[in-house]
Each structure stands twice: as C-alpha cells, then as structure tokens.
Amino acid sequence: MSSFSETGSLPGNTLLTGSLPGNTLLTGSLPGNTLLPSDECFAPYPLISLKVPPSDKQIIVFGSNDVNDQTLFLNGLTQNILILYDLFESLGYLPYLLQHQSGSESQKKAFIHSYRTVTSQDMVKCGMRIKLFIEIGMSIDPLTRQYLRSTGAKITKLYLGNILNIDVETIQYYPSMFFNHHIVGELDEIWTSPHYRQHLDYAAILNRTEMEKAQVVPYVWDPCFLTRYHPKETLDWIPPTSWTQQDIVIMDPNISFQKCSFYSVLLVEAFSRKYPEWKGTLHVINGDRLKINSYAHNQLLPSLTLYAGNRIKLYGRKRIHEILLEHRSACFLTHQWNNDYNYMTLELMYCNYPILHNSEGWADYGYSYSINRWEESIDVLYRALHSHSESLSVYKAHTAHLIWKHSIYHPEIRKRWLERLQ
C-alpha cells in the first residue's frame, strides 16, 4: 500500500524547483506526474493569444521584390523577407508583401501563394491602417513615404547587405553608373543585421536618421526553402568511399572582394601540395567570373598545379539544390569579408556537408578557419575531408545548436523582435 505526502514526492518523480508563469508552485508531486526543475519550464516571453481575431491584428507591410521560384534563390534576401513574414505572423501581426509585379504563376510553388500580397495602388485605395512599413532590398519614393507617415505608419529601412563596401566599390569601379541605392528622407528607423553592425552609423547619417533610431535586429534563418523544393533525404551528404578521391566545392558569388573564391582556391592548392595523396577535383561555382578577370585568368589560375593538372573546374551560377544533387559527397569551402552570417553555410550544415567557413560569429561551430593561420587552416581542411564521417554526430549537434540559435521560434529571438515591433 502506497502513501503520499503533501510535502514530499513519489519515488521516481522529479521535484519541481520552480514554477511556470501563472502556475502555483507545488511543494510535492501528484501521483503520475513528472515535475521538472525550474530551468526546464521557463517562459521568458508571453505566448501570443489565440483569441485575437484577424480584424484586430496590426498590419506590417514588407516592401520587397517579386517573390517566385527564381528570386527565392538569387540570394538570401527574398528568403529573409519570407522568414521575417513567418516570424511576425507567429507574433500575432498581419503581414503583407508589397508586390509590383505578379510574375508567372508557373514560377510559383503553391506555398508562395499563401503569403498575403498588396500593390501600392490597392494599399492607398483601401486605406490600409499600417502599423509598420519595412523596406528590404528596395526603396519607395519620398511621396509614398510621406503618405504612409500621414496615416500613422512607421517606416523602417532594414539593410541586409554590406552597404558601405558596396557604395565604395560602386563609385570606384562604375563611376558612370547612376545607382539609386539610397533614397534619403522620411525614415523613422534604420535596422541592420548583427554582422553588419559596423555600417549602422554610416546608414543613419546617410539617411539623416537619428543615431538612437539605428538599431541591430536579430538574425533569423529557417531550412524550409531547401525542403519545399526537394526532400531532405535527396540532398543529404553521403560519405565518400575514400577521402583521397573526395571533391571540394567553392560556391562564393565572386562579384566583389567581400565574397570571392581567391583565398579558398589558394587554400585548396596549398592543401594539395601538403597532402599529395588527395586526388579529388576542385569545383568552383561562379568560377566563370575568374575567366573574365584578366589577373585571375592570365596569372592566378595558370600558376596553380591543380589548374595545370585539369583538376579545377569552373562553372556559372547554379541553384543550391542543383549543386547538392551533383556533389552529394563533397566538402565545401567558403570565404568572406564583413559578411559573417551566410545562409549558404547554414544550408550546407543542415544537410550534413562539411564546410570550412571563416565566420568569426560562428567560430565555435563546424569547421572554422582563418587565413591569418594558414597552416592551421590546411589542417582544418584535412580533418573535414579525412574525419567528417567519424565526427558526424558531433557535427550534427553543432548544426542543431546553431540553427536553434537563429530560429524564429527561439524564445530570445521572439522576445527581441517583439520588443522592436511594439
């Protein structure tokens, strides 16, 4: 015959040492209940009520490019817009995409149609009561900004690019090009991602916005765009039969010094000389740009033993799915300046591919290297090729933690965004 004490617990039950918000703290346990310690049941932000009707939800409009199957994979910008849309909707807001062109229906998977859209004409005609208008990757004209502000809307510019470097490069290398990168005036706030913090003051001054109105907002990512176009199991990394035959892939854009394959190619060349038993091929996506650059084509590439041995293959731009399907057992390598956070790194880690990255903000995750420690970087590449299969369980733990760190469902991410939106 068993007995129960109001101040004790049943054998095998864990005693509750804290309480959930709104719950009464128990000093004992109820029969059949498992009671958790307080650090397992905290809720650092209030859950959004399911009782709020759509008519009472506040409207947020994203000024963006057209969203379709093509623009989703041109760069990370369009994906970022939809991820923020999902985040804001889960926080109880009613988001819309401002679309200036509809695009072909055949270029849009069914899930894209689930996102609410509005044109600028309908936005004015219907008199939408907008709480927040966010410009991402585009700018609306000053008159439209004035109209929106007259209706009570707050207007924010979210920069998700290396604008200082882009502006410097533009006037240096394209002096005759008129590029409307910034339309100044009528902005209430400037936002940017954590890895572009160094541009915040520049962005505020450029847009004549008060410094205290320039803020860093949380970086977010979700793997949904990979899996909505291909099942994950068709993209996952497959261990090679031998690391000595394993290929290496570089897929940096090669459109500026910020994300180019120069150091990556040199690192693979140095690796091949230290470990001549490696007989794999180096595939450079966006490598066609190396043919356009006279120094790369006439000086850099011919000086490499890999190139002379026909072990460097240069390709044009490809979508991430196409690359993964063609290189299921490859090791990847990337390099960047002032672009620490990159969706490509997360996509590859999510699919278990070994990828060497030099992102200081993610230095604790995966295969991190630095060109300032060259010999050590060569050894990191060796480990990624030679021992990834044996380290895969630990690597998956790194990946899961990193993805959760930037998930739209992470409590701290939601708390910080909710504070910014209110």
Long-range contacts (C-beta under 8 A, 24 or more apart in sequence): 4-28, 4-31, 9-35, 18-42, 21-46, 43-411, 44-411, 44-412, 44-415, 45-411, 45-414, 45-415, 45-418, 48-90, 48-91, 48-92, 49-92, 52-92, 54-94, 57-92, 57-93, 57-94, 58-93, 58-94, 58-131, 58-132, 59-93, 59-94, 59-95, 59-96, 59-128, 59-129, 59-130, 59-131, 59-132, 60-88, 60-93, 60-94, 60-95, 60-96, 60-130, 60-131, 60-132, 60-133, 60-134, 60-421, 61-95, 61-96, 61-97, 61-98, 61-118, 61-123, 61-128, 61-130, 61-132, 61-133, 61-134, 62-95, 62-96, 62-97, 62-98, 62-134, 62-136, 63-98, 63-133, 63-134, 63-135, 63-136, 63-138, 63-139, 63-140, 64-97, 64-98, 64-99, 64-136, 64-137, 64-138, 65-137, 65-138, 66-99, 66-100, 66-101, 66-102, 66-103, 67-97, 67-99, 67-103, 67-108, 67-112, 67-115, 68-103, 68-104, 68-107, 68-108, 68-112, 69-107, 69-108, 69-109, 69-112, 69-229, 70-107, 72-225, 73-225, 73-319, 73-320, 76-160, 76-342, 76-343, 76-344, 77-136, 77-137, 77-160, 77-161, 78-137, 79-225, 79-343, 80-136, 80-160, 80-220, 80-343, 81-136, 81-137, 82-115, 82-225, 83-220, 83-221, 83-222, 83-408, 84-134, 84-136, 84-220, 85-115, 86-222, 86-408, 87-220, 87-408, 87-413, 87-414, 87-417, 88-417, 88-421, 90-408, 90-409, 90-414, 91-414, 91-417, 91-418, 91-421, 93-131, 93-421, 96-128, 98-123, 109-228, 109-229, 111-228, 120-144, 127-151, 132-156, 132-421, 134-158, 134-191, 136-160, 137-161, 139-180, 139-182, 139-183, 140-183, 141-183, 142-183, 142-185, 142-186, 145-185, 145-186, 145-187, 146-186, 149-186, 149-188, 154-188, 154-189, 155-186, 155-187, 155-188, 155-189, 156-187, 156-188, 156-189, 156-190, 156-191, 157-187, 157-189, 157-190, 157-191, 157-203, 157-207, 158-191, 158-192, 158-217, 159-190, 159-191, 159-192, 159-193, 159-196, 159-199, 159-203, 160-192, 160-193, 160-196, 161-196, 162-196, 162-199, 162-258, 162-338, 162-339, 163-196, 163-199, 163-202, 163-203, 164-198, 164-199, 164-202, 165-256, 165-257, 165-258, 165-337, 165-338, 166-256, 169-256, 169-257, 182-206, 182-207, 184-208, 188-213, 189-213, 189-214, 189-215, 190-214, 190-215, 191-215, 191-216, 191-217, 191-420, 192-216, 192-217, 193-217, 193-219, 193-341, 194-218, 194-219, 194-341, 194-361, 195-219, 195-338, 195-339, 195-340, 195-341, 195-359, 195-361, 196-338, 198-338, 215-420, 217-416, 217-417, 217-420, 218-406, 218-412, 218-413, 218-416, 218-417, 219-341, 219-406, 220-406, 220-407, 220-408, 220-413, 221-343, 221-346, 221-403, 221-406, 221-407, 222-407, 222-408, 223-346, 223-347, 223-350, 223-403, 226-320, 226-321, 226-347, 226-350, 226-351, 229-321, 230-321, 230-325, 232-351, 234-325, 235-321, 235-324, 235-325, 235-351, 236-328, 236-351, 236-352, 237-328, 237-329, 237-351, 237-352, 237-353, 237-354, 238-328, 238-329, 239-329, 239-388, 239-389, 240-329, 243-278, 243-385, 243-386, 244-277, 244-278, 244-279, 244-280, 245-279, 245-280, 246-278, 246-280, 246-329, 246-330, 246-331, 246-385, 247-280, 247-281, 247-282, 247-283, 247-327, 247-329, 247-330, 247-331, 248-280, 248-281, 248-282, 248-283, 248-330, 248-331, 248-332, 248-333, 248-385, 249-282, 249-283, 249-284, 249-285, 249-323, 249-327, 249-330, 249-331, 249-332, 249-333, 250-282, 250-283, 250-284, 250-285, 250-287, 250-332, 250-333, 250-334, 251-284, 251-285, 251-286, 251-318, 251-323, 251-332, 251-334, 251-344, 252-286, 252-334, 252-335, 252-336, 253-286, 254-286, 254-287, 254-289, 254-290, 255-286, 255-289, 257-337, 258-336, 258-337, 258-338, 258-339, 259-334, 259-335, 259-336, 259-337, 259-339, 259-342, 260-335, 261-286, 261-287, 261-290, 261-335, 262-296, 262-300, 262-335, 263-335, 263-371, 264-333, 264-334, 264-335, 265-300, 265-304, 265-312, 267-333, 267-356, 267-369, 267-371, 267-374, 267-377, 267-378, 267-381, 268-306, 268-333, 268-381, 269-304, 269-305, 269-306, 270-374, 270-378, 271-378, 271-381, 271-382, 272-305, 272-306, 272-311, 273-305, 274-378, 275-382, 278-385, 280-311, 281-311, 281-312, 281-313, 282-306, 282-311, 282-312, 282-313, 283-313, 283-315, 283-327, 283-330, 284-312, 284-313, 284-314, 284-315, 285-315, 285-316, 285-317, 285-318, 285-323, 286-315, 286-316, 286-317, 287-312, 287-313, 287-314, 287-315, 288-314, 288-315, 288-316, 290-314, 320-344, 320-347, 324-351, 324-353, 331-355, 331-356, 331-381, 331-384, 331-385, 331-388, 332-356, 333-381, 334-358, 335-371, 341-406, 346-402, 346-403, 346-406, 349-395, 349-398, 349-399, 349-402, 349-403, 350-399, 350-403, 352-392, 352-395, 352-396, 352-399, 354-384, 354-385, 354-388, 354-395, 355-384, 356-380, 356-381, 356-384, 362-402, 364-398, 365-398, 365-399, 365-401, 365-402, 366-395, 366-398, 366-399, 366-402
